[in-house]
Amino acid sequence: MSDPSGVTDLAPPAEPADPTPSRRAGLLQGPARPWLFVTPVLLSLAVVIGYPVVRAVWMSFQKDAGLNEATGMFEEGGFAGFANYTHWLLQQCTLPGGGYEPCPTGNLGSQFWAAIGITLLFTVVTVTLEATIGLGMAVVMGKTFKGRALLRAAVLIPWAIPTAVTARLWEFMFQYDGVVNRVLGTHILWQIDPWWSRFAVIIADVWKTTPFMALLILAGLQVIPGDVYEAAKVDGASAWQRFTHITLPLLKPALLVAVLFRTMDALRLYDLPAIMTQGNPATRTISILVVDQVRSGQNSAAALSIITFLLIFAIAFVLVKVLGANAVATQEEQRRAR
């Protein structure tokens, strides 16, 4: 722009005022304060998770208040040391006059290791069946055909049904005069017989949770590029060879994650056997044992909860170390192969 004297004005135009408030600029330009964002989350976790855990640990070292059979007097609880833990791990019950003895058969303390065995049985069998059947369902749902969306929606229906409703449904089907005995032409007491009641719980749990496994595995299948299968077809690989040499190796990380998640869930199995068999000792898992013990002694139930937590944590740690290492190794092998 020039003035009448012919001298050109070379001064730069004035910059607009910074609309940002000075306080906000001070926060952005000052030292970083990440603890301002983390503190609310930590406080929430401390209230929701930290306090119940600390409270349960404290209760596990206290005696249960109750009637003393030796004196006939009601006694308040006090410090019990590791008595609540030895009660479960060693199956020892406290005598009225002091000391310990093996818990009688009717006492819940004698059911600890049996409940551990039943829980592990349900976990191993159900997770194995669900992973195998879920893999087959995922392979079918991953193919392109007419009505695939309808099939996927139908497969997810059992998983969407609440577990309590599923338990009542299978309870009616496994009754003595129910659908299962009529179709098979048998007279099996599914809810009373020890082994048949376990089979009934396994069947119901597999029907309920297999779609969850199939959904996780399907997500892993969709990541595999189609060019790999096309190249294998050109090289003359059969369908079985493509499945064993391409699908399974590339699907291994997703499959291991699905197995890990489902194992953690199966170790906490409660509502399905509790509703289906209505307190049958043959299907009493560790979670059912905890709930049964709460009715008679909360402090000893807290000790059992801590033991259950440590058991699940140990199994999770082993699975993460073993399965997680294999998943990482598989990804490294894929990078090297490329």
GUVEX-224445 format. One line per 3 residues: number of its first residue (from 0); their letters; for each residue x, y, z of N, C-alpha, C. Coordinates in steps of 0.02 Angstrom, whole numbers. Layout:
GUVEX-224445
NUM) A) X:Y:Z:X:Y:Z:X:Y:Z ~ ...
This chain:
GUVEX-224445
0) MSD) 43:-60:0:0:0:0:45:62:0 ~ 31:112:-39:75:172:-46:37:234:-23 ~ 77:282:3:48:346:25:58:397:-31
3) PSG) 31:461:-25:37:511:-79:108:530:-94 ~ 155:522:-47:224:541:-61:260:491:-104 ~ 228:432:-117:258:382:-160:299:331:-122
6) VTD) 302:336:-56:341:288:-17:296:230:2 ~ 319:171:-13:280:109:0:285:90:74 ~ 229:75:105:228:53:175:241:-22:179
9) LAP) 301:-40:203:321:-111:207:308:-142:275 ~ 277:-108:321:265:-135:389:215:-193:385 ~ 229:-249:419:182:-306:417:116:-289:451
12) PAE) 64:-319:428:-1:-306:460:-2:-330:532 ~ -40:-297:573:-44:-315:644:-80:-381:652 ~ -52:-425:696:-82:-491:708:-143:-482:752
15) PAD) -194:-524:741:-254:-519:784:-237:-541:855 ~ -275:-515:901:-264:-531:971:-278:-604:984 ~ -238:-634:1028:-245:-704:1044:-310:-714:1084
18) PTP) -356:-753:1056:-420:-762:1091:-415:-809:1151 ~ -358:-844:1157:-353:-892:1211:-346:-857:1277 ~ -384:-875:1328:-378:-842:1393:-309:-854:1422
21) SRR) -287:-807:1462:-220:-812:1490:-214:-872:1538 ~ -267:-888:1572:-263:-945:1618:-253:-1010:1581 ~ -288:-1019:1524:-279:-1079:1484:-209:-1081:1454
24) AGL) -184:-1024:1433:-117:-1022:1405:-65:-1040:1458 ~ -77:-1020:1519:-31:-1038:1572:-29:-1112:1585 ~ -88:-1145:1580:-89:-1218:1590:-54:-1254:1534
27) LQG) -64:-1229:1472:-33:-1263:1415:43:-1251:1413 ~ 65:-1191:1432:135:-1176:1428:174:-1195:1491 ~ 140:-1206:1546:173:-1222:1609:195:-1295:1610
30) PAR) 220:-1318:1667:242:-1388:1674:182:-1435:1670 ~ 195:-1494:1642:142:-1544:1634:121:-1570:1703 ~ 56:-1580:1710:29:-1607:1773:-16:-1667:1757
33) PWL) 14:-1725:1740:-29:-1783:1722:-68:-1809:1782 ~ -44:-1796:1844:-80:-1822:1901:-149:-1792:1909 ~ -160:-1732:1878:-226:-1703:1880:-278:-1746:1844
36) FVT) -256:-1781:1793:-302:-1824:1755:-306:-1895:1784 ~ -252:-1917:1816:-251:-1986:1842:-284:-1990:1911 ~ -282:-1937:1950:-306:-1940:2018:-380:-1960:2023
39) PVL) -426:-1932:1984:-496:-1955:1990:-505:-2029:1977 ~ -468:-2056:1928:-473:-2127:1913:-446:-2168:1971 ~ -390:-2148:1999:-361:-2185:2056:-407:-2183:2117
42) LSL) -438:-2126:2129:-484:-2122:2185:-545:-2167:2175 ~ -570:-2169:2114:-627:-2212:2099:-609:-2286:2108 ~ -550:-2306:2084:-528:-2375:2092:-517:-2392:2166
45) AVV) -491:-2344:2204:-480:-2356:2275:-545:-2368:2312 ~ -598:-2332:2293:-662:-2340:2326:-697:-2404:2303 ~ -696:-2417:2238:-734:-2473:2210:-697:-2539:2219
48) IGY) -631:-2540:2212:-593:-2603:2214:-549:-2607:2277 ~ -512:-2553:2291:-464:-2557:2345:-495:-2570:2413 ~ -546:-2533:2432:-576:-2541:2498:-607:-2611:2507
51) PVV) -646:-2639:2459:-671:-2707:2470:-617:-2759:2477 ~ -562:-2752:2440:-508:-2801:2446:-475:-2796:2514 ~ -459:-2736:2536:-428:-2727:2602:-475:-2751:2657
54) RAV) -539:-2736:2650:-588:-2758:2700:-593:-2834:2702 ~ -591:-2867:2645:-595:-2940:2643:-533:-2971:2674 ~ -475:-2942:2661:-413:-2968:2692:-416:-2961:2767
57) WMS) -440:-2904:2792:-445:-2894:2864:-495:-2943:2895 ~ -551:-2953:2863:-601:-3000:2890:-576:-3071:2890 ~ -533:-3089:2843:-510:-3158:2839:-467:-3178:2898
60) FQK) -441:-3130:2936:-400:-3145:2995:-440:-3135:3059 ~ -506:-3131:3055:-549:-3123:3113:-591:-3186:3124 ~ -609:-3199:3187:-652:-3255:3203:-724:-3239:3187
63) DAG) -762:-3290:3173:-834:-3282:3163:-869:-3282:3231 ~ -911:-3232:3240:-950:-3229:3302:-1004:-3282:3301 ~ -1015:-3314:3358:-1066:-3366:3360:-1070:-3398:3429
66) LNE) -1109:-3451:3434:-1121:-3485:3497:-1066:-3536:3510 ~ -1036:-3532:3568:-985:-3580:3589:-1019:-3641:3619 ~ -1012:-3698:3587:-1046:-3759:3609:-1021:-3783:3677
69) ATG) -959:-3767:3694:-931:-3791:3758:-959:-3752:3817 ~ -966:-3686:3809:-990:-3644:3865:-1063:-3625:3858 ~ -1091:-3631:3798:-1159:-3610:3787:-1168:-3535:3785
72) MFE) -1113:-3499:3779:-1114:-3426:3777:-1100:-3401:3706 ~ -1129:-3343:3691:-1116:-3312:3627:-1051:-3273:3631 ~ -1006:-3286:3585:-940:-3255:3586:-932:-3209:3526
75) EGG) -903:-3151:3539:-888:-3105:3485:-825:-3128:3448 ~ -818:-3105:3387:-760:-3123:3349:-697:-3087:3373 ~ -640:-3113:3359:-576:-3085:3377:-524:-3105:3325
78) FAG) -462:-3090:3340:-409:-3107:3294:-401:-3183:3291 ~ -401:-3210:3230:-399:-3282:3220:-333:-3306:3189 ~ -291:-3259:3169:-229:-3281:3136:-244:-3314:3069
81) FAN) -211:-3370:3057:-222:-3407:2994:-272:-3464:3003 ~ -311:-3462:3056:-358:-3517:3069:-409:-3525:3013 ~ -433:-3469:2987:-482:-3473:2933:-452:-3503:2870
84) YTH) -389:-3490:2858:-356:-3518:2798:-342:-3593:2807 ~ -318:-3612:2866:-306:-3683:2878:-372:-3722:2880 ~ -426:-3688:2898:-491:-3720:2897:-508:-3745:2827
87) WLL) -490:-3706:2777:-506:-3726:2708:-451:-3768:2676 ~ -390:-3745:2682:-335:-3779:2647:-320:-3848:2678 ~ -323:-3853:2744:-310:-3916:2778:-373:-3953:2799
90) QQC) -431:-3921:2786:-496:-3950:2804:-498:-3967:2878 ~ -478:-3919:2920:-478:-3928:2993:-530:-3883:3024 ~ -568:-3910:3071:-618:-3872:3107:-595:-3862:3180
93) TLP) -615:-3806:3209:-595:-3789:3277:-639:-3827:3327 ~ -608:-3857:3377:-645:-3892:3429:-672:-3842:3480 ~ -728:-3857:3515:-756:-3810:3563:-707:-3791:3619
96) GGG) -667:-3838:3642:-620:-3824:3695:-552:-3802:3671 ~ -544:-3791:3607:-479:-3773:3579:-450:-3831:3540 ~ -405:-3817:3495:-375:-3869:3454:-413:-3877:3388
99) YEP) -389:-3925:3349:-418:-3936:3283:-429:-4010:3272 ~ -475:-4025:3227:-488:-4093:3205:-512:-4091:3133 ~ -507:-4146:3096:-532:-4146:3027:-606:-4131:3025
102) CPT) -625:-4088:2978:-695:-4068:2973:-739:-4128:2955 ~ -797:-4134:2986:-842:-4189:2969:-868:-4182:2898 ~ -898:-4235:2874:-920:-4237:2804:-972:-4183:2789
105) GNL) -1016:-4170:2835:-1069:-4121:2822:-1046:-4049:2826 ~ -986:-4037:2853:-961:-3968:2859:-935:-3944:2791 ~ -946:-3878:2778:-923:-3850:2715:-847:-3851:2708
108) GSQ) -812:-3851:2766:-739:-3853:2762:-712:-3916:2729 ~ -750:-3970:2733:-729:-4032:2701:-742:-4033:2626 ~ -776:-3981:2600:-795:-3979:2530:-748:-3937:2487
111) FWA) -695:-3910:2518:-652:-3862:2482:-618:-3894:2422 ~ -581:-3946:2434:-543:-3976:2378:-589:-4009:2327 ~ -646:-4034:2351:-695:-4061:2303:-721:-4006:2258
114) AIG) -734:-3947:2287:-758:-3890:2246:-703:-3866:2198 ~ -640:-3868:2220:-586:-3850:2174:-583:-3898:2115 ~ -589:-3963:2129:-588:-4012:2075:-646:-4004:2027
117) ITL) -706:-3991:2053:-764:-3981:2010:-755:-3919:1967 ~ -730:-3865:1997:-718:-3803:1960:-668:-3814:1903 ~ -614:-3848:1917:-564:-3861:1865:-591:-3908:1812
120) LFT) -633:-3956:1832:-664:-4000:1783:-708:-3961:1735 ~ -752:-3919:1762:-795:-3878:1720:-753:-3832:1674 ~ -700:-3804:1702:-659:-3757:1662:-625:-3791:1604
123) VVT) -592:-3847:1617:-555:-3881:1564:-602:-3908:1510 ~ -655:-3940:1530:-700:-3971:1481:-738:-3919:1441 ~ -766:-3869:1474:-806:-3819:1439:-763:-3776:1393
126) VTL) -705:-3755:1416:-662:-3712:1374:-637:-3751:1313 ~ -620:-3815:1322:-598:-3855:1265:-654:-3863:1214 ~ -713:-3881:1237:-769:-3889:1190:-789:-3823:1157
129) EAT) -790:-3770:1196:-810:-3705:1168:-760:-3679:1118 ~ -695:-3690:1130:-645:-3669:1082:-649:-3708:1017 ~ -661:-3774:1023:-665:-3816:963:-727:-3800:922
132) IGL) -785:-3799:956:-848:-3784:920:-849:-3712:896 ~ -824:-3666:937:-823:-3595:917:-779:-3584:857 ~ -724:-3621:851:-681:-3614:792:-718:-3636:729
135) GMA) -754:-3692:734:-793:-3714:676:-848:-3664:658 ~ -882:-3637:707:-934:-3588:694:-905:-3524:663 ~ -847:-3503:687:-816:-3443:660:-794:-3453:588
138) VVM) -769:-3511:572:-749:-3525:502:-809:-3522:456 ~ -865:-3550:478:-926:-3549:437:-953:-3478:430 ~ -954:-3440:486:-980:-3372:483:-934:-3325:445
141) GKT) -870:-3344:437:-824:-3301:401:-829:-3308:325 ~ -864:-3358:301:-872:-3367:229:-927:-3321:201 ~ -923:-3309:137:-972:-3266:104:-1027:-3308:72
144) FKG) -1088:-3300:94:-1145:-3337:66:-1208:-3298:83 ~ -1261:-3316:51:-1324:-3282:60:-1353:-3300:128 ~ -1373:-3251:166:-1401:-3261:233:-1348:-3264:287
147) RAL) -1288:-3240:273:-1235:-3242:324:-1252:-3197:383 ~ -1279:-3138:371:-1297:-3093:426:-1350:-3124:471 ~ -1399:-3159:441:-1450:-3192:482:-1420:-3248:524
150) LRA) -1372:-3285:496:-1340:-3339:533:-1300:-3311:592 ~ -1264:-3256:581:-1225:-3227:636:-1271:-3203:692 ~ -1326:-3173:674:-1373:-3150:726:-1404:-3208:764
153) AVL) -1419:-3262:729:-1449:-3321:762:-1399:-3355:808 ~ -1335:-3356:789:-1284:-3388:830:-1274:-3351:896 ~ -1282:-3286:895:-1270:-3245:955:-1328:-3245:1004
156) IPW) -1384:-3275:985:-1443:-3274:1030:-1429:-3309:1096 ~ -1399:-3369:1099:-1386:-3400:1164:-1342:-3357:1210 ~ -1294:-3323:1181:-1250:-3281:1222:-1286:-3220:1248
159) AIP) -1335:-3195:1210:-1372:-3135:1231:-1423:-3149:1285 ~ -1444:-3212:1293:-1493:-3229:1344:-1459:-3226:1413 ~ -1491:-3195:1462:-1462:-3193:1530:-1449:-3263:1557
162) TAV) -1396:-3270:1596:-1375:-3336:1620:-1429:-3367:1665 ~ -1463:-3327:1705:-1515:-3355:1748:-1572:-3384:1706 ~ -1590:-3351:1652:-1642:-3377:1608:-1619:-3441:1574
165) TAR) -1556:-3442:1553:-1528:-3503:1522:-1530:-3561:1571 ~ -1512:-3548:1634:-1511:-3601:1684:-1581:-3629:1696 ~ -1631:-3586:1700:-1700:-3610:1709:-1724:-3648:1648
168) LWE) -1705:-3625:1589:-1725:-3660:1528:-1699:-3731:1526 ~ -1634:-3739:1540:-1604:-3806:1539:-1627:-3847:1599 ~ -1644:-3814:1654:-1671:-3852:1711:-1737:-3886:1692
171) FMF) -1780:-3851:1657:-1843:-3881:1635:-1831:-3938:1585 ~ -1781:-3928:1541:-1767:-3979:1490:-1736:-4042:1520 ~ -1698:-4035:1574:-1664:-4092:1604:-1703:-4123:1662
174) QYD) -1765:-4104:1672:-1805:-4136:1723:-1820:-4209:1703 ~ -1843:-4247:1753:-1853:-4319:1741:-1902:-4331:1684 ~ -1955:-4291:1681:-2004:-4297:1626:-1996:-4241:1576
177) GVV) -1934:-4215:1570:-1921:-4159:1525:-1908:-4181:1453 ~ -1890:-4131:1413:-1881:-4142:1341:-1822:-4189:1327 ~ -1768:-4182:1364:-1708:-4222:1350:-1721:-4296:1359
180) NRV) -1751:-4315:1415:-1766:-4387:1426:-1817:-4413:1376 ~ -1865:-4372:1357:-1914:-4395:1308:-1884:-4405:1239 ~ -1841:-4359:1219:-1809:-4366:1153:-1760:-4425:1152
183) LGT) -1721:-4433:1205:-1673:-4488:1207:-1704:-4554:1228 ~ -1764:-4552:1255:-1796:-4613:1278:-1763:-4642:1340 ~ -1737:-4599:1384:-1701:-4620:1444:-1740:-4599:1506
186) HIL) -1715:-4622:1563:-1744:-4605:1627:-1688:-4582:1675 ~ -1649:-4535:1653:-1591:-4512:1690:-1612:-4456:1738 ~ -1586:-4459:1798:-1597:-4406:1847:-1542:-4354:1838
189) WQI) -1552:-4309:1791:-1500:-4261:1772:-1482:-4213:1829 ~ -1528:-4197:1873:-1516:-4149:1925:-1494:-4180:1991 ~ -1495:-4246:1996:-1478:-4280:2059:-1416:-4323:2052
192) DPW) -1412:-4362:2000:-1354:-4405:1990:-1290:-4364:1985 ~ -1236:-4383:2020:-1175:-4340:2021:-1146:-4326:1952 ~ -1133:-4378:1913:-1099:-4367:1849:-1147:-4340:1796
195) WSR) -1210:-4364:1795:-1256:-4338:1745:-1272:-4264:1758 ~ -1274:-4244:1821:-1286:-4173:1835:-1228:-4130:1811 ~ -1167:-4156:1816:-1109:-4119:1790:-1111:-4114:1714
198) FAV) -1131:-4169:1682:-1138:-4166:1610:-1190:-4116:1589 ~ -1245:-4112:1627:-1297:-4064:1611:-1272:-3992:1616 ~ -1233:-3977:1668:-1206:-3910:1675:-1157:-3895:1618
201) IIA) -1116:-3943:1599:-1068:-3933:1545:-1105:-3919:1479 ~ -1157:-3958:1465:-1195:-3948:1403:-1226:-3878:1401 ~ -1257:-3858:1457:-1288:-3792:1459:-1237:-3736:1453
204) DVW) -1179:-3744:1485:-1128:-3692:1482:-1098:-3687:1412 ~ -1088:-3743:1379:-1061:-3742:1310:-1111:-3709:1264 ~ -1175:-3725:1271:-1226:-3694:1229:-1230:-3619:1240
207) KTT) -1219:-3598:1302:-1224:-3528:1319:-1165:-3487:1295 ~ -1104:-3512:1302:-1044:-3470:1295:-1006:-3483:1231 ~ -1022:-3536:1194:-986:-3548:1131:-993:-3489:1082
210) PFM) -1050:-3456:1076:-1053:-3397:1032:-1004:-3342:1050 ~ -989:-3334:1114:-939:-3285:1134:-870:-3303:1106 ~ -852:-3366:1112:-789:-3388:1083:-789:-3380:1007
213) ALL) -844:-3397:976:-848:-3391:902:-841:-3318:881 ~ -869:-3272:920:-865:-3201:902:-793:-3176:906 ~ -756:-3196:958:-686:-3175:964:-643:-3206:909
216) ILA) -655:-3269:895:-616:-3302:842:-633:-3274:774 ~ -696:-3256:763:-716:-3226:699:-680:-3160:688 ~ -671:-3121:741:-634:-3058:734:-563:-3070:712
219) GLQ) -532:-3124:736:-465:-3141:713:-463:-3167:642 ~ -515:-3202:621:-518:-3227:552:-523:-3170:502 ~ -560:-3119:519:-570:-3064:472:-508:-3023:461
222) VIP) -458:-3030:505:-395:-2993:496:-349:-3027:445 ~ -358:-3092:435:-315:-3129:388:-330:-3106:317 ~ -280:-3084:279:-293:-3059:212:-313:-3116:165
225) GDV) -358:-3101:118:-380:-3152:70:-328:-3170:18 ~ -279:-3126:8:-228:-3141:-42:-187:-3202:-23 ~ -180:-3215:42:-142:-3273:63:-177:-3338:41
228) YEA) -243:-3340:48:-280:-3399:26:-278:-3406:-50 ~ -282:-3351:-85:-279:-3355:-159:-212:-3381:-182 ~ -159:-3359:-150:-92:-3384:-168:-86:-3458:-153
231) AKV) -116:-3480:-97:-112:-3551:-80:-152:-3593:-130 ~ -209:-3567:-153:-248:-3604:-204:-209:-3610:-269 ~ -174:-3557:-288:-134:-3559:-349:-79:-3611:-343
234) DGA) -51:-3618:-284:2:-3667:-273:-24:-3738:-265 ~ -90:-3746:-267:-120:-3813:-264:-133:-3839:-194 ~ -136:-3796:-144:-150:-3818:-76:-223:-3837:-68
237) SAW) -235:-3891:-33:-304:-3913:-21:-336:-3871:34 ~ -402:-3882:45:-437:-3844:96:-408:-3860:165 ~ -393:-3923:179:-364:-3941:243:-295:-3911:252
240) QRF) -255:-3911:200:-188:-3881:204:-192:-3806:216 ~ -240:-3773:184:-248:-3701:196:-270:-3688:268 ~ -311:-3733:295:-334:-3723:363:-277:-3734:414
243) THI) -238:-3786:404:-185:-3803:453:-123:-3760:445 ~ -107:-3737:384:-46:-3700:373:-55:-3625:369 ~ -118:-3602:361:-130:-3530:355:-177:-3506:410
246) TLP) -236:-3538:413:-287:-3513:460:-265:-3520:533 ~ -245:-3580:552:-227:-3591:622:-166:-3550:645 ~ -111:-3548:606:-54:-3507:630:-71:-3433:636
249) LLK) -107:-3406:586:-123:-3335:589:-178:-3320:640 ~ -218:-3369:656:-273:-3361:704:-251:-3373:776 ~ -192:-3397:785:-169:-3418:852:-173:-3362:904
252) PAL) -150:-3300:891:-156:-3248:942:-228:-3235:965 ~ -274:-3229:917:-344:-3218:936:-374:-3278:972 ~ -355:-3337:953:-381:-3397:986:-355:-3402:1058
255) LVA) -293:-3384:1069:-265:-3386:1136:-298:-3333:1181 ~ -313:-3275:1154:-347:-3224:1193:-417:-3247:1212 ~ -452:-3279:1166:-519:-3305:1180:-516:-3358:1234
258) VLF) -467:-3403:1231:-460:-3455:1282:-445:-3424:1350 ~ -403:-3373:1351:-385:-3341:1414:-446:-3308:1446 ~ -484:-3270:1407:-544:-3237:1434:-594:-3288:1459
261) RTM) -605:-3340:1421:-656:-3389:1440:-634:-3430:1501 ~ -570:-3443:1507:-545:-3480:1565:-557:-3440:1629 ~ -542:-3375:1627:-553:-3333:1686:-628:-3331:1704
264) DAL) -671:-3332:1655:-742:-3330:1668:-767:-3397:1696 ~ -740:-3453:1670:-761:-3519:1692:-740:-3533:1764 ~ -684:-3506:1785:-662:-3516:1854:-708:-3482:1905
267) RLY) -749:-3435:1882:-795:-3400:1927:-867:-3425:1918 ~ -876:-3483:1889:-942:-3509:1873:-984:-3516:1936 ~ -1043:-3485:1936:-1086:-3489:1995:-1159:-3501:1976
270) DLP) -1189:-3453:1939:-1262:-3453:1932:-1289:-3512:1894 ~ -1253:-3536:1843:-1280:-3591:1802:-1288:-3655:1843 ~ -1237:-3681:1876:-1249:-3742:1916:-1291:-3730:1978
273) AIM) -1288:-3669:2007:-1328:-3656:2067:-1402:-3659:2052 ~ -1423:-3636:1994:-1494:-3635:1976:-1515:-3702:1947 ~ -1473:-3731:1904:-1492:-3793:1870:-1500:-3852:1917
276) TQG) -1450:-3863:1960:-1450:-3922:2003:-1474:-3907:2074 ~ -1487:-3843:2090:-1518:-3824:2153:-1481:-3851:2214 ~ -1416:-3837:2217:-1377:-3856:2276:-1350:-3926:2277
279) NPA) -1348:-3960:2221:-1319:-4027:2218:-1245:-4022:2234 ~ -1219:-4059:2285:-1148:-4054:2302:-1103:-4076:2244 ~ -1128:-4116:2199:-1087:-4140:2143:-1069:-4084:2095
282) TRT) -1106:-4030:2095:-1093:-3973:2050:-1076:-3910:2089 ~ -1053:-3917:2151:-1036:-3859:2192:-967:-3833:2173 ~ -965:-3776:2140:-902:-3745:2122:-876:-3704:2180
285) ISI) -817:-3676:2172:-786:-3638:2225:-827:-3574:2239 ~ -857:-3545:2187:-899:-3485:2198:-962:-3502:2236 ~ -992:-3558:2222:-1051:-3580:2260:-1032:-3593:2333
288) LVV) -974:-3622:2344:-952:-3635:2412:-943:-3570:2452 ~ -918:-3518:2418:-910:-3453:2452:-979:-3426:2473 ~ -1027:-3428:2428:-1094:-3402:2445:-1126:-3443:2500
291) DQV) -1118:-3509:2499:-1146:-3551:2552:-1114:-3535:2620 ~ -1049:-3520:2620:-1015:-3506:2682:-1034:-3438:2711 ~ -1053:-3391:2668:-1073:-3324:2692:-1131:-3329:2740
294) RSG) -1175:-3377:2729:-1234:-3384:2772:-1216:-3407:2843 ~ -1159:-3439:2852:-1140:-3465:2918:-1082:-3427:2949 ~ -1039:-3396:2910:-983:-3359:2938:-951:-3315:2885
297) QNS) -957:-3249:2894:-931:-3204:2843:-855:-3200:2844 ~ -823:-3207:2902:-751:-3201:2905:-717:-3261:2872 ~ -742:-3320:2885:-714:-3379:2852:-730:-3378:2777
300) AAA) -787:-3349:2759:-802:-3341:2688:-756:-3291:2655 ~ -735:-3240:2692:-686:-3192:2665:-619:-3226:2652 ~ -598:-3270:2698:-536:-3307:2687:-542:-3352:2625
303) LSI) -599:-3383:2616:-610:-3425:2557:-609:-3382:2493 ~ -636:-3322:2497:-635:-3277:2439:-563:-3258:2421 ~ -522:-3245:2472:-452:-3228:2459:-416:-3287:2427
306) ITF) -429:-3347:2451:-398:-3406:2422:-420:-3414:2349 ~ -484:-3403:2336:-509:-3407:2268:-477:-3355:2223 ~ -470:-3295:2249:-438:-3242:2210:-366:-3260:2193
309) LLI) -329:-3286:2242:-259:-3305:2230:-254:-3363:2180 ~ -302:-3409:2184:-302:-3465:2136:-313:-3440:2065 ~ -363:-3398:2056:-378:-3372:1989:-320:-3329:1964
312) FAI) -290:-3289:2009:-233:-3248:1989:-174:-3291:1967 ~ -161:-3345:2003:-105:-3389:1985:-117:-3422:1917 ~ -178:-3445:1905:-193:-3476:1841:-189:-3425:1785
315) AFV) -214:-3364:1797:-210:-3312:1747:-137:-3294:1732 ~ -96:-3291:1784:-25:-3275:1774:9:-3328:1731 ~ -5:-3391:1745:25:-3445:1706:1:-3442:1633
318) LVK) -63:-3431:1624:-90:-3428:1555:-61:-3369:1516 ~ -54:-3312:1549:-26:-3254:1515:47:-3267:1497 ~ 84:-3298:1542:154:-3312:1528:162:-3364:1472
321) VLG) 122:-3417:1474:128:-3470:1425:95:-3450:1359 ~ 31:-3434:1361:-5:-3417:1300:17:-3351:1271 ~ 31:-3302:1313:53:-3238:1289:120:-3242:1254
324) ANA) 166:-3282:1281:231:-3290:1249:223:-3323:1181 ~ 178:-3371:1175:168:-3403:1111:139:-3355:1060 ~ 94:-3311:1083:64:-3262:1036:116:-3214:1011
327) VAT) 161:-3191:1055:214:-3145:1033:261:-3180:985 ~ 278:-3243:1000:322:-3280:956:290:-3289:887 ~ 225:-3299:885:191:-3308:821:195:-3244:781
330) QEE) 185:-3186:812:190:-3124:775:261:-3112:749 ~ 311:-3129:789:379:-3121:766:394:-3167:706 ~ 368:-3227:709:378:-3273:653:344:-3247:590
333) QRR) 286:-3214:598:253:-3186:539:294:-3130:510 ~ 325:-3088:551:368:-3034:525:428:-3063:488 ~ 457:-3115:517:515:-3145:484:496:-3177:418
336) AR) 436:-3209:416:414:-3240:355:403:-3189:299 ~ 381:-3130:319:371:-3078:267:436:-3050:242
